Amino acid sequence: MSTLKLTQIGNSLGVILPKELLGKFKLEKGDELFVTETPDGFSITPHNEEFEQQMELARKIMKENRAVLRELAK
């Protein structure tokens, strides 16, 4: 577990991520982090879990309807 401190950045507050966390998450300047509220608090991840779920559902639908999609593509 890492402790992060809020710091003043212009008129806003920000969090400085230690180099170890940046490396672990494979983050670079300009990357986005996604904050999700959970029953236990908040989760911060380098990917959008909702989008991942939607893509998994889309992959399943495309696999099940492969023949139909091929015909439509003609």
N, C-alpha and C positions, 0 to 999 in steps of 0.2 A: 504494500500500500504506500502511496506517495501522498505527501501533504503539499498542497498548492496554496500560494498566497495571492490574494487579490492586490493589484497594484494600479495606480492611476495612470491612464494612457489618454492624454488629452482631456476631454470632458467625460470620458467613459472609464469604466473599470475593466481590467483584463487579467488574465491568468498567464503567467509565464510557465511554459512546459519545460522541464529539464531535458537535457540532451538525451538521456537514457530513454525517456518516454517517447521522444520524437523518433528515436531509432527503433524502438519496439513496435510502434504503430506505423513505421515507415512513412512518416509525415514530412512534408517539405513546406516551405513558405507558399501560401496561397491555397493549400489543401483545406478541405472542410471537415469539421467534426460534427457529429449528430448527437444531440442530447435527447434521451428518451426517459420519461418519467416511469418508474417501476414501483411496485408495492413496497420495495425496500429502499427507495430513494430515487436516484437518478443514475442512468447509464450513459457513458460517453464512449462513442465508437467512431472509427474512421469510415464507416459505411452506413448507409441508410437501410436499416433492417426492414422497414415497410416496403421499400423498393425491392429488396431481395426477395421478400415473400411474393410480391406481385410477379417478379420475373420467374420464380420457380413455378407458379401457377401457369404462367404463359407457356413455359417450356413443356409442361405436362399436357396442356391443351394442344399445342402444336404437334407433340409426339403422337397423341391419340388420333389426331385428324390429319396426319401427314398426307394421305392419299387425296383428301378433299383439297388441301392447300396446294398440292401439286397441280391439280386440275384447274384451280382458280388462277394459278400463275401462268397458265398457257395463254 
